[in-house]
Amino acid sequence: MSEVISAQCISKSYGNVKAIDCLSFSVQKGDFFGFLGPNGAGKTTTIRLLTGILKPDDGTILINNRDIRNKEGVAKTIGVLSESRGFYDWMKGEEYLRFFADLYGIENKEKTVASILEEVGLSDRKHTVVGTYSRGMKQRLGLGRSIINNPEILFLDEPTLGLDPQGQEDIQKLLTSLNKKGVTIFYSSHLLHEVSHLCSVIAIINHGKLVASGTIEALQEKTKSTDLKDVFLTLTHD
């Protein structure tokens, strides 16, 4: 497998607060990569750095061997479902996806939008105004937007937070399907049961620093714990 995400000693401060402190890790093509940390650990800041929304103070970020500063080249290969979803509540679901298809210059726009609406389970609500969508429906629409350009890498920041169990299961199934099709998934979460169920490799950060990375089995062996919650607590409290 080839390396598609490389972060080398990246750092980011907000005033006197160091949110990310010489953080290094890599993600291989085809990974379902879990990015774990307690609230305030730096997960959202890391995603914003990896996707070019923020500039690191120090360090190097490569996406598909391209420097993140090459925004146009990187943007064509990634999809992002961010913490702030960015919905236009006055648009209808289909209209919303068409808008982003136009931004990406997608060919066969109508066919692509129809296919994505079907994939995320919103075909029957495509003419409904987004402002009336439930939280779960907005999550699915946001995921549809993030895959409109057929990305090689998908960045997700707490994609099932606040959803009911059925909504969580629907998103998980869709992500698993995308990963099986070859999409590399970078999945930021603090929901340990989801990560243990979905992810092949995980990294754990705390106070902006990497505390451990590897397969769940390897981290369980390292900590002598069999439950991911115990592994997480052991590593983040060292």
TAFENLIN-V177809 format. One record per pair of residues at least 24 apart in sequence whose C-alpha atoms are under 6 Angstrom apart, sorted by sequence separation. I is the first residue (numbers start at 1). J is the second residue. D is the distance in Angstrom with one decimal. If there is no record, write none. Layout:
BEGIN
i=I j=J d=D
i=I j=J d=D
END
This chain:
BEGIN
i=3 j=27 d=5.8
i=4 j=28 d=5.6
i=3 j=28 d=4.3
i=4 j=29 d=5.5
i=2 j=28 d=5.5
i=3 j=29 d=5.9
i=2 j=29 d=5.5
i=136 j=163 d=5.9
i=1 j=29 d=5.9
i=116 j=144 d=5.9
i=153 j=183 d=5.7
i=158 j=188 d=5.6
i=136 j=167 d=5.7
i=152 j=183 d=5.2
i=153 j=184 d=4.7
i=154 j=185 d=4.9
i=155 j=186 d=4.8
i=156 j=187 d=5.0
i=157 j=188 d=4.9
i=158 j=189 d=4.9
i=94 j=126 d=4.8
i=153 j=185 d=5.8
i=156 j=188 d=6.0
i=93 j=126 d=4.7
i=92 j=127 d=5.4
i=92 j=128 d=5.2
i=92 j=129 d=4.1
i=93 j=130 d=5.7
i=91 j=129 d=5.6
i=92 j=130 d=5.4
i=91 j=130 d=5.9
i=89 j=130 d=4.8
i=89 j=131 d=4.0
i=12 j=56 d=5.3
i=11 j=56 d=5.7
i=12 j=57 d=5.2
i=11 j=57 d=5.6
i=11 j=58 d=5.2
i=10 j=58 d=5.4
i=10 j=59 d=4.0
i=9 j=59 d=4.9
i=8 j=59 d=5.6
i=8 j=60 d=5.2
i=7 j=60 d=6.0
i=7 j=61 d=4.7
i=6 j=61 d=5.7
i=6 j=62 d=5.1
i=5 j=62 d=5.8
i=5 j=63 d=4.8
i=4 j=63 d=5.6
i=4 j=64 d=4.4
i=81 j=146 d=5.9
i=80 j=146 d=5.2
i=79 j=146 d=4.5
i=79 j=147 d=5.7
i=79 j=151 d=5.5
i=78 j=151 d=4.7
i=77 j=151 d=4.9
i=78 j=152 d=5.8
i=80 j=154 d=5.9
i=83 j=157 d=5.4
i=77 j=152 d=5.3
i=78 j=153 d=4.8
i=79 j=154 d=4.7
i=80 j=155 d=4.7
i=81 j=156 d=4.9
i=82 j=157 d=5.2
i=78 j=154 d=5.7
i=30 j=182 d=5.5
i=33 j=185 d=5.9
i=35 j=187 d=5.8
i=30 j=183 d=5.9
i=31 j=184 d=5.2
i=32 j=185 d=4.8
i=33 j=186 d=4.9
i=34 j=187 d=4.9
i=35 j=188 d=4.5
i=36 j=189 d=5.5
i=37 j=190 d=6.0
i=30 j=184 d=4.5
i=33 j=187 d=5.9
i=34 j=188 d=6.0
i=36 j=190 d=5.6
i=29 j=184 d=5.8
i=34 j=195 d=5.9
i=34 j=199 d=5.5
i=41 j=206 d=4.7
i=33 j=199 d=5.6
i=41 j=207 d=4.7
i=42 j=208 d=5.1
i=32 j=199 d=4.9
i=35 j=202 d=5.8
i=37 j=204 d=5.6
i=41 j=208 d=5.5
i=32 j=200 d=5.4
i=33 j=201 d=5.1
i=34 j=202 d=4.3
i=35 j=203 d=5.1
i=36 j=204 d=4.7
i=37 j=205 d=5.1
i=33 j=202 d=5.5
i=37 j=206 d=5.8
i=23 j=209 d=5.5
i=21 j=208 d=5.2
i=23 j=210 d=5.9
i=20 j=208 d=4.0
i=21 j=209 d=5.5
i=19 j=208 d=5.3
END
